[in-house]
Amino acid sequence: MNSLAHPQLRFTPTVADPDGPRELVILGSTGSIGTQAIDVVLRNPGRFRVVALSAAGGRVELLAEQAVALGVHTVAVADPAAEKPLREALAAKAQGAPLPRVLAGPDAATELAAAECHSVLNGITGSIGLAPTLAALRAGRVLVLANKESLIVGGPLVKAVAQPGQIVPVDSEHAALFQALAGGTRAEVRKLVVTASGGPFRNRSREQLVGVTPSDALAHPTWAMGPVVTINSATLVNKGLEVIEAHLLYDVPFDRIEVVVHPQSVVHSMVEFVDGSTLAQASPPDMRMPIALGLGWPDRVPDAAPGCDWTKAATWEFFPLDNEAFPAVELAREVGTLGGTAPAVFNAANEECVDAFLKGALPFTGIVDTVAKVVAEHGTPQSGTSLTVEDVLHAESWARARARELAAG
């Protein structure tokens, strides 16, 4: 297997470990992943040092606070209009200390991704993370990947430049698979079992989902996430994306990747081996654990997050996925099998449909139904070695426009 993420391989970055702390670049530092990563870093000052940060630009006060607290040498914002308020916030918080260099514009994060460091944590949300992902890999950095969309929409592009073991995944499910896969050889793997919380509607039939409101769908029972990811969890589109990601990361065929509903979100995923043995990774739902694993790999970071409390009684439940009520996973398998630009179309159309649902322009069941129509209209995708970033961007642009047209009725 040509696995991008391989726990039994040790990728050596172009910039070797310094004598002091491991140097990191964090992309998307003001988001959920980024803020939790910084919490891990600040609690381990002798182990990690952040040299650069990037963010979209909507939370410049927080970004400036992070930059000053960490003493970074470069800060980047994607929104050029955020440059001036960021400089002002940095000057106010630095109190005479040297100010970091400031980059601004849509390519700023991509420039940072190739900066001199050991590891790049890509915590950007959405397919705009593709260019930084490719830049980090081409520069020979370890890529700590939380931005699943960049791998999903640019699968062939990422696989063409990534070395085996160069990517360490941060999604809780893929971090779990990463750890469990260390328990055997790749030839001994029978299947991957990806767990899903089931979201807030796991016991509902398709008919019962028709009248679901945005406030209903945003009430996730386990995780606190942004609105798009939360809606994706409710539709199980997020799980479909994770199936594609697992296929690309571990080179396991789609028919050997199973999804099972696990409401407690303690077992994050499992690997079944050919002898019938199954290895599961379990921990309370806290993203600091997989983040710390990615930042510190191949070593673990002590006390990164609380472990399971085995002194208390607990019950773990597992249920088969209802594909009739939640068709997103099967649609994702079809899209992943098509490959090429089809995953980009799937992802982009879904983002537009989620936006339409949140605005009241599309019913809950209409999200995946509309995505399926867009995917079907897309037809045979651009694929193979001829696939380019421009192909992906063009497919996304078409998919967004077509999804908006269908959602508008």
BELURDA-V21804 format. One record per backbone hydrogen bond with DSSP energy under -1.0 kcal/mol. NH is the residue of the N-H (numbers start at 1). CO is the residue of the C=O. Records with the same first field share a line. If there is no record, write none. Layout:
NH = CO  CO
This chain:
3 = 1
4 = 249
5 = 249
9 = 6
14 = 140
22 = 47
24 = 49
25 = 119
26 = 52
27 = 121
28 = 54
29 = 54
31 = 28
35 = 31
36 = 32
37 = 33
38 = 34
39 = 35
40 = 36
41 = 37
42 = 38
43 = 39
44 = 41
47 = 44
48 = 44
49 = 22
51 = 24
53 = 74
54 = 26
55 = 76
63 = 59
64 = 60
65 = 61
66 = 62
67 = 63
68 = 64
69 = 65
70 = 66
71 = 67
72 = 67
73 = 51
74 = 51
75 = 101
76 = 53
77 = 103
78 = 55
79 = 56
82 = 79
83 = 80
86 = 82
87 = 83
88 = 84
89 = 85
90 = 86
91 = 87
92 = 88
93 = 89
94 = 90
97 = 94
101 = 73
103 = 75
105 = 77
108 = 105
111 = 107
112 = 108
113 = 109
115 = 112
118 = 23
119 = 23
120 = 142
121 = 25
122 = 144
123 = 27  121
129 = 126
130 = 127
133 = 129
134 = 130
135 = 131
136 = 132
137 = 133
138 = 134
139 = 135
140 = 137
141 = 136
142 = 118
143 = 166
144 = 120
145 = 168
146 = 122
147 = 122
148 = 146
152 = 148
153 = 149
154 = 150
158 = 154
159 = 155
160 = 156
162 = 158
166 = 163
167 = 4
168 = 143
170 = 145
175 = 171
176 = 172
177 = 173
178 = 174
179 = 175
180 = 176
181 = 177
182 = 179
183 = 180
184 = 181
188 = 185
189 = 186
190 = 272
191 = 272
192 = 256
193 = 270
194 = 258
196 = 260
204 = 201
209 = 206
212 = 209
217 = 213
218 = 214
219 = 216
220 = 218
230 = 226
231 = 227
232 = 228
233 = 229
234 = 230
235 = 231
236 = 232
238 = 232
240 = 236
241 = 237
242 = 238
243 = 239
244 = 240
245 = 241
246 = 242
247 = 243
248 = 244
249 = 245
250 = 246
251 = 247
256 = 253
257 = 254
258 = 192
260 = 194
261 = 319
262 = 196
265 = 262
268 = 281
270 = 193
271 = 279
272 = 191
273 = 277
274 = 188
276 = 273
279 = 271
281 = 269
283 = 266
286 = 284
289 = 286
291 = 287
292 = 288
293 = 289
294 = 290
295 = 291
296 = 292
297 = 293
299 = 296
304 = 301
312 = 309
319 = 261
323 = 321
326 = 322
331 = 327
332 = 328
333 = 329
334 = 330
335 = 331
336 = 332
337 = 333
338 = 334
339 = 335
342 = 339
345 = 341
346 = 342
347 = 343
348 = 344
349 = 345
350 = 346
351 = 347
352 = 348
353 = 349
354 = 350
355 = 351
356 = 352
357 = 353
358 = 354
359 = 355
360 = 357
361 = 356
367 = 364
369 = 365
370 = 366
371 = 367
372 = 368
373 = 369
374 = 370
375 = 371
376 = 372
377 = 373
378 = 374
379 = 375
387 = 384
392 = 388
393 = 389
394 = 390
395 = 391
396 = 392
397 = 393
398 = 394
399 = 395
400 = 396
401 = 397
402 = 398
403 = 399
404 = 400
405 = 401
406 = 402
407 = 403
408 = 404
409 = 406
